[in-house]
Structures are given as C-alpha cells and as structure tokens.
C-alpha cells in the first residue's frame, strides 16, 4: 500500500461541488471522525469550511490533527 499520496475528491458545500486534495490517511481519518459524529464527510467538511481562515485542504488537515491530539490527551 502506498501512503502519503494526495487524492483529489469532490465534496459539496452549501450545494456547490468543490475539489479537495488530501493524503489518503487524512481522508480515512476524516471519514472515521465524521462517522463517529453521525455526519457525512460532506457535512463534516461544511462545518470545517465555516470556521476556516485559509485554504480548505489545510483547514481539514489541521482539524484532523487537532482532533487526534484531543483524543490522545483523553
């Protein structure tokens, strides 16, 4: 299995499709986090989009990292 390769996927935010490029590991974590909250990936990305200040892909990576840090802290 090749890791760390970017994968481009289409997501819908407020009814509009946009492309997001993330590494497979980030997509996997995002999908799991969304599922744990009872949300779709699109819904989770929309929530992240509402609070971001810059690039959406970067905002998703930071969100995933912060969530993993929060989980590790207990």
N, C-alpha and C positions, 0 to 999 in steps of 0.2 A: 504494500500500500504506500502510495506517495503522499507525503504530508507537506503542509505549508504552501501548497499551490493555490493561487487565487481562483475562485469560482464566481462567475457573474450570474446573478439571478434577478428575476423581475419580481418586484413587490408592489402592492397597491397601497398608496397612502392617500386618504381622502378621495378615493375613487380614481386616482391617477396612477398609472403604472410608471415605475422608475426602476432603473437598474442599480443594483448594489453589488459590489465586488468585495468578497471576504474570503479568507482562507477557509478550507473545509472544516477545520477544528472550530472556528468561530461560528460557522453555520450550525454545526452539530450542537454546540453549547446553547446557542440562541434558540434552536428548536426545542431542546430539553427544558430550558427556562420558561419558554412560552407555554409548553405543555403543562409544566408544574403549576402554572398560574391559571390554567384553563383558557389560554388565549391561543390564537393562531399566530404564526410568525408575522403575518401582515399586521395584526393588531399590536403585537409587541413592537415592531418597527415603527408603527404610527405613534406609539407612546414615546419611544426614544426620540423620534423626529420632533415632537412637540417641545422637548426640553433641550435640544441641541443648540450649540452655538456655531458649529462649523460643518465640516464635511460629514455626511451621513454615515459612510463606512467607518470613519474614525470614531464617531459617536457610538456606534454599535460595539466596536471593539472595546472602547473604554467602559461602556455599560457592562459588557460581559466580564471584563477584568474586575471591575468593582463588585459585581455580584459574587464572583468566585472568591474574592478576598473576604467579603462579608460572610459567606458560607464557611470559609476556613476559620474565621475568627469565632464562629459559633453563635 
